[in-house]
Amino acid sequence: MNKIKVLCVVDFYLPGFKGGGPIRTLANMCEAMGSNVEFIIFTRDRDLGSDEPYPGVRTNKWLRTPSGLVYYADPSKFNARHMAKAAELHNFDVLYLNSFFGYRSSISMYFNQRLVRRKGASICIAPRGEFSAGALSIKRLKKWIYLSCARLVGLYRSVHWHASTPLEAEDIQRQFPYSRGKIHLAADPVSAAGKYSRPPDARRKTAGQLAIAFISRISPMKNLAGLIEILSRVDRKIKLSIFGPIEDSAYWQNCQALIKRLPSHITVEYRGMLEPDDVSATFAAYDLFAFPTLGENFGHVVFEALRAGTPVLVSDRTPWRAVPSGAITVVPLGSIEIWRQQIAVAADRDFQEQRSLRLAAIEFAKRYAASDQARSDTLEMFRSVAAS
């Protein structure tokens, strides 16, 4: 059977990492689907927030990489017109847009459909959580205007949609009621490559103390300020280490102001950005990943923590659900008192209790990665879209 050819447009891709989950999702997809799907990727030549292109990467031409063909466009050429020109020599079955609100990576691509129609390809859009309540609350008016106008004139009627979770499928249909029948449910694949961390037994946890890692982009969506507010109400000795790119400097200034008002038994340090290969090893050095995010369509960072053996305390705005072992605890986003209680419970664990949770987290991650459901669902999605 011939491979399905998918032209992916994504704002950021490897070797970038600051763009977060979508980069990891697409890289894992290329790894998992390579025998059935040929991915052709059109992306920017630099990482999120960077003024310089990736070192050693040739721009504005197709390059053969382990992920397949990748076109790294400079800022003047990352647009629909140039994408159409660059893709002229490539036949493809599906145009796969990894954003809905991104102007250059999605909106302009959607409106410039001449290439797609000429080649007989169908469009599939992966909103990547952009229709969640938390995401829509940011720049609310601008998004509401565009969505309202799109529905009014019947835009996006012919496109297919990729929902990573049933909740995201509901979010898509809420915004575009006529999308029924064109929403494809396929979980984001995770990579089983690499070694799973073993519990660092040399680091003995002391009851009454807790080392928390926050590894994510520093932006309103990830809700670091909410975590700091929660910690201000905890009466245990807590150390919070923050890792990740500062995407929103004004938001970070607000977080710093909140940090200055914390009681003395709560210490906070910003440790800068992490390379992707360092994320799991960093998580392994901490007792808990606390993540009161406003919304995730998947949340690869949750899997990274579990793979490292670090228990996760996460909001109810992600597809992750609590597990009986306690490796994942889910708390309603707005229930600050429950968050406070759960952090106190985590702090009070002794070494043996913490070690048991670490083993449970690693075992859960191994079982999750071994499941083939995400791969088979994704393949079925691309087959269905290509045949439409």
N, C-alpha and C positions, 0 to 999 in steps of 0.2 A: 504494500500500500504506500502511495506517495505521501511524503510528509506534508502537513499543513503548514503553509507559510504565513507567518504573522509579523506584520510591521508594527513594532512597539514604539510609541512616542512617550518619553518620560523625561521630566525635568532634570533629574540627576541619576547617574548610574556609576558603577564601578569604574575607576578605583575610588570614586567618591564615597562618603559615608555619612556626611552631616545631614543629608536629606532624610535619614532615618529608614523606617520600615519599607516604603516602596522600593528602595534600592535592594534590600535584602530579599523581598518577595520576588522581584523579577529575576534576580540572580539564582535563587533557589528554583524558580520555575524553569529557567534555562537548563539547570543541572538535571532536574527531575524529568523533563519532557523531551530532552534532546533526541531520543530515538524516534519520536513521533511528530515533533513540531520543530520547524526551523524558524528561529527568532531572528529578526532583522531590527536592530535597535537604533533609533534616532534620538540623540540626547545632547545636552550641553557639554562644552569642553572643560568645565570647571565645576567645583563643588559648591554647595549652598553657601552663600555669603563671601565667596572668594573672588578676588579681582584678577587672579592669575589662572591660566589654563593648567591642566594636569601636566607635570613635568614628564617629558619623554613621550607624550602622546601626540601623534600627528593629527591636525585638525582639518576639517572640511574635506574629508575623503573617507571612503569605506575601509575599515581595518578588520582583518580576520583575528578574532580573539577566541579564548576558550568558550565564551558565551555565544559565539557566532559572529556575524557581521555587525559592527558597531560604527556609527557615524557620529563623531564628536564635532558639533557645530559651534563656531565661535558666536559671541553675542549678536552680531549683525546678521547671522545666518540661521539662528535657531528660530525659525518661523515656518508657517505653512507653505509659503511660496518656495522657499529653498528646499524644504522637505520633499515637496512634489518633484522638484528638479532632480534632487539627489536620488530619489527612488524610481526614476524613469526606467532604468534598466533592470529593475527587479519586479518580478511578478509576485503578488502576494494575495492571500485569500481573505485576510482579516486585518483591518486597521485597529490596533488596540491602544486606546488612549488611557493613560494612567492618572487621570485627574478629570474633574468636571469643571471647576472654576478657574483652573490655570489658563490664562489668556493665550499665551504662546503655545503651550503644550496640549491644549484641548479645544478651547472655544474657537480660535482661529483655524485649527485643523478641521473642526466640524464644518465650519462655514465654507471651507475650501474643499469641497467634495468632488471636484471635477476629476481628479486623478483616481479617486476611489471608484467613482461610477464608471470611468473608462475601463478600469481593470476588473470590474465586476466584483470588487471586494465589499464586504460588509463592515460596519463599524461596531466595535464593542467598547464600552466605556466602563472603567473601574473607578468609581468615585473615591475609593480609599478612605471611607469614613467621613467624607465632606458633607454628607446629608444628616449626620447625627445632630442631635439637639445642641450638644456642646460646640461642635464646629460651626453650626449655623448662627450661634450666638455671637461669634466674632465677626466684625464687619457686617452686622446683621442687615442693615438697610440696603447696602449694595447688592448683597446676595438675594435678598427678597425681591428687589426690583428685577434682577435678571431672570430669576425663576418665574416670577409672575408673567413677564413678557414672553418667555419661552413657552409657557403653557398656553397663553392667550393666542399665540399665532401657530401653535401646533408643532413647535420645534421638537426634535429628538424622537418623533414618532417612529422612525424607521430603524433606530439604533437598538443594539442589544446591550445588556448591562451585566456586569460581573459583580455579584454580591458575595462577600467573603463569609457572611453569617446570615442566618434567618432574620436577625434584627436589621442588618443592613438592607436586606431585600425589602423589608417593610418600610424602611426610610426612603428607598428609591421609589416605591410605589406610592408613598404618601406625596412625594413631590411630582411624580408623573403617573397619574392613575392609569393612563393608557399604555403603560409599560407592561401590564400583565401579559404573561406568556413570553416575554422577551428578557426576563431576569433569570440569569443562570447562577445557581448557588454552588460555589466551589471554595473550600477553605484555602487559605494561603499555605503553600507547602513550606516545610522547614527542612533544613539540611541535617542529615545524620552524619555528615563528614566531620572529622576531627575527634579528639578524645574528650570523653566526659570527665569532668573534674571529680576527684575523690574528696570526701570530707577532710578538711585540713585539721586532723586531730591535734596537731601541735598547738593550735589556737584554742585555748580553753575559755568557753564563755562563762561569765560570772553572773549568777542570778542577781537581778536588780539593775543590770547594765545592758545596753543594747547598742550595737553598731549598725546603722542603717545606711544603705546605698541608694542614691537617686541617680539613675543613669538615663538621661533623655535630653532632648533638645529643651533649652530654657525658653519657653514660650507660654502664653496663657493657656493653651490647649493641654499642656502637660501638668499644669496646676501645682507647680512647686510652691507658690505662695500659700495655697491651701494646706499643703503638708507642713509648712512652717507654722501656720496658725494652729494646726492640730497639736504640734509638738509643744507649743507654748502652754498647753494645758496638761501636759504629762509630768508627773512628779518623780519619774525615774531618771537615772543618769543616762543620757542619750548622746551619741555622737552621730551626726549626719554628715556624710560626705557626698558632695554634688559633683557629678561628671556630665559633661555635654557642652555642645556649642551654644553660645549666647545668641539666639536668633532674634530676640526682641530686647534691645538694650534698656528701653524704658521699663519694661516688665522686670528685668533683672535689678534695676535700681530700686524698684518697689520691694522686691524680695530682700535686698540688702538692708533696706530700712526695717523690715520685719525682723530680720536676723538680729539686728542691734538691740531690739527690745526683748529678746528671749532671756529667760532666767539663766543664772550662771551654770546650772547643772545640765543645760542643753548647749552643746558646742556644735558649730557648723563650720565646714571648710569647703571652699570651691577648689576642685582638683583639676579643672581644665577638661580638654577633650580626650577621648580614648580612640585608639585605632580599633577597627572591628575585631581583630584577632585578640585584643586585650580585654574585651568586655566580660567574657565568662570567667577568666582568671581573676578579674577585679571583683566580680560578684562573689566569688568563692571566699574572699577575705572578709565578708560582712555577714551579719546574722539575719538580715531582713532586707528585702526590696520593698519599699513602701511607695505606692504609685496611685495617687488619687486623681488620675487623669479624667478629663472631661469627656473623653471618647476615643476609642481605637477601633478601627475596623478589624484588626487582628491583635497587634501588640507583640511583635517579634522579641522585644526586650524582655517580656515575661518568660518566654521560652528560654532565652539566654540565661536568665536567673535560675530557672529550674534546672537547666542542664549543668549549671555550676554547683547545684546543691544548695541554693539559697531560697528559703521559703519566701512566698510572695503575698503581700497584702495589697489588694487592688480594688479599685472602685467597680461598681456594677455597670459601668459604661463600656465594657469590653466584652468579647465573646467568651472569655475565660470564666469558668465556674468553679465554685469551691469543691474540693475533693475531701473525702472522709479522712485521709491521712493527715490533713492540715498543711500539706505542701502549698496549697493555694487557699487563701481566705478572701472572700469577697464581701465588701462593706458598701452599703448605699452611699453614694457620693456626698449627699448632704448631711449625713448623720455623724457630725463631728464627735459627739460623745461616744458613739460606738467605735470610731477610729481611735479615740483616746484609750478606750478600754482595751482594744486589741493590741495596741502598741505596748501598753502596760503588761499585758499577758505575755507578749513576746519578750519583753525585758526580763520578766521573772523566770523564764526558762533556765534551767541549769544546763551543764555541759551535755549530760546524757540525753536530755529531752531535745536539745538542739541537734545533736548528732543523729538522732532518730529521724528528725524532720529533714535533715540534709539527705539522708539515704532515701527517704520517701520522695523527695523532690527529684533526685537523679533517676530513680526508677520510673517515675511518672514521665519524665522527659524522654527516656529511652523508649517506653511503650508508645508515646505520642509520635515520635519520629519514625517508628517502625510501621505505622499505619500507612497504607497505600491509598486511602480514600481520597485525600486531597488531589493526588496525581490523577486518579481515574476520573474524578469529577471535572478537573480542569481540562483534561483531554476531551471529554464529552462536550464541554462548553465550546471549545474551539471547533470541534467537528460540527456542532449544531449551527454555530454562527457562520462558518465557512459554507455550509450547505444552504443557507437561507437566501 
